[in-house]
Every structure is written in structure tokens, then in C-alpha cells.
Amino acid sequence: MPAPQEATVELVVNGTRRTATVPARTLLVHFLRDQLRLTGTHVGCDTTQCGACTVALDGVAVKSCTVLAAQASGHEVTTIEALATGPDGTGSGELHPIQRAFQDEHALQCGYCTPGMVMAVRQILADNPDPTEDDIRHELSGNICRCTGYQNIVAAALKAARVSR
């Protein structure tokens, strides 16, 4: 029997239930960007090397370029757009402490990797609320920044950890 050509995807994205029919081989990153127009999740490599596409799947950071949209069906996805919260719950207001730390520590230049870095730091702090600099560097090794040299990103992660405790 041939593989199905399409898949119906039913999932919760940033708190909103979403249903769509997509080509069966659609990657989660392309579903988020192209179907749902959540363009904060970036495509950097499609090979799990850079981490620009990092999102939370059921609360765990994953690289969405290695997950099929159909595999995410029945699950909850959180993207960078959901981190800042506004009074109306739309994600249009107050920066998340990690985002604020990235801003305060100048932890970006071009900004392309930033959403993935923020989502990765979110996971790091969820797993270890009091990480060392070495812990952060080790955990961020799967995310590539081609601009900053990482020092300010690590400083932002440390600051976010302090603020969040």
C-alpha cells in the first residue's frame, strides 16, 4: 500500500487548537511558517544543525525541522510568538524574562538565531534553574549563531536564570 499523500494535523499551537490538511511529508517548521504564518520560527538548515527552528513540543525543546507536522498531531506546540504576553493573552505585550535578558545583554546581532536560542534557553532553565556558564555553553552547543561569538547569549541566559529564580 502506498504512503498517504496528505495528513490531517490537529494540534494546539500557542494555546489555540489548529487543524489543517498538509502534504504528509511537511515538516513542522514549514507547517508553522507557511500554514500558520508563525514566522518567528526560522529555517536555517533543515538538517538539525543550527537550532533556528527550535520550538517546544509538549513543553520540550525540539528542532522543528526534524519533526513532521503529522508527528506533532495530537500534541501542543509553543513557538517564540507565545513567550511575550499581553493583557489580552495574544503574545503582543510584556517580554518574557529570557527575551528581556537577551535585549538587556545585547545577545543578538542579525537576530536570525535568536528565536531558537531563546527557546533553547527556556528549556535549559526548565531543566536547570541555576546553570553555570559551562552548563549553558554545553546545552547551547546544538544552536549556531554566526554573528555574536556567544558571549552575550551566555550572559543573557545567566541573567534570565537569576531573574527567574
N, C-alpha and C positions, 0 to 999 in steps of 0.2 A: 504494500500500500504506500503510495507517495506521501511525503510530508505535507502537512497543511500549508497552504499558501498565505493564509491570513489567520490572525489570532484576535480574539476579543480580550481586551485588557480591562480589568476592573480593579482599581486601586484607590487609595486615599493619598492625595498629594497635597502637602501643606495644609492638612485638615479638611480638604474638600474631596468628596468622592468623585472620581473620574472614570468614565467608561468610553472606550474607543475601539474600533477595529483597525488593526495595523497589519502590514506585511509581517509574517511570522518571524522573520529574521531581524526585525527592528531592534536596535539597541536602545536601552533605557535612556541614555543620553540624548539620542535623536528623538525619541518619543517626547521627552521633557521639552526639548528646544523647539522641535518642528511641529508637534501636535499641540502641545500645551502653551507654547510661546514663553516658556520659563528659560530665558536666555542667560541667566546668571551662571548656570552650569555650563562650563566651556568644554569644547572638544579640542584637545591638544595633540592627541596621538592615536587614539583608537586601539592602543596596544597595552594599556595599563601601565605605561612607563612614567607619565607625567603627573597624574593626580588632579589635573584641572577640572575633571568631571566628578569629583568626589561629592557624594550625597549621602544621606542617612537612609538606610533601608531597615525598617523596623528598629530604628534607633542605633544602628551600627553603620559606621562609615564604610562605604563601598565605592569602587570606581565604576561609575555607571556605563563606561564604555565596554565593560566586560560582563554586563548583565543584560539579557534580553528583556524587552518590555514585558513579554509574556511570562517570564520568570518572576517578575515583580507583581504580577496579578495576584490579588488577594492580600497584598501587603501594604504597608504605609511607607511613603517616601517623603523625606524632608529635604528641601533644597535651600540654597542660600537665601532665596527670597523670603523664606519664613522666619529667618532669625530676627530681623528688626520688627518690633511690634508697635503698632499704633493703637490709639484709643478705640478704633473700630475693629481691631484684630486683623487688619489687612496686611500687616508687614510693612507698613509705609511710615513708621514713626521712629521711635527710640531705637538706637543701635543696640545690638546685643553686646555684652561686655567684651567678647572677643573682637567684634568689629570695631568697637571703640578703642581697644588696645592696639589694634592694627593701625588705626588712624593716629592715635597718640604717639606711637613709636615709629611712625613713617615706615611701616612694614610692607610697602609696595612701591613699585615704580610704574611699570606699564599697567599693572593690575590684572593681567590675564590669569595668572595662577591664583590670585587672591581668594576667589570663592572656594576653590578646592582646598587651599591652605586653611582657611577659616573653618571649613567643615572637618578637616583632619584634626585641627587643634581642638575643636569641640569634642571629638572622640578621645583624644589624648587626655583631656581634662575630665571627661566622664570616667575613664578608666583609672586615672591617677590624678586626684585633685591637687597634689603637691609635687609636681615633677621637677627634676633637676634639669639643668641645661643639657646635660648628656642624654637624659631621657627624651627630651623634646627633639634633639637632633636625630637620635636613633629612630624615633617614631615618625618623624617627617621625611625620612630617607626615601620614601616612596612618592614624594611630591617634589617636583622640579620647579625652581624659579630660575629664570635665565637672566634676571636683572639685579637682584638685591644682594647676593652673596650671603643670604640667610641670617645675618647677624640681627637685623631689625625684626625679622619674623620670629626668631627665637626670643628676643626681648619682648615682643608683643605677647607671645604665648606665656612667658613667665609673668608678665603684668596681668594678663587675663586670669591666670591661676591665683595670683594674690588677691585680685578684686573679687573673684568668685568665692573665695574661702570665707 
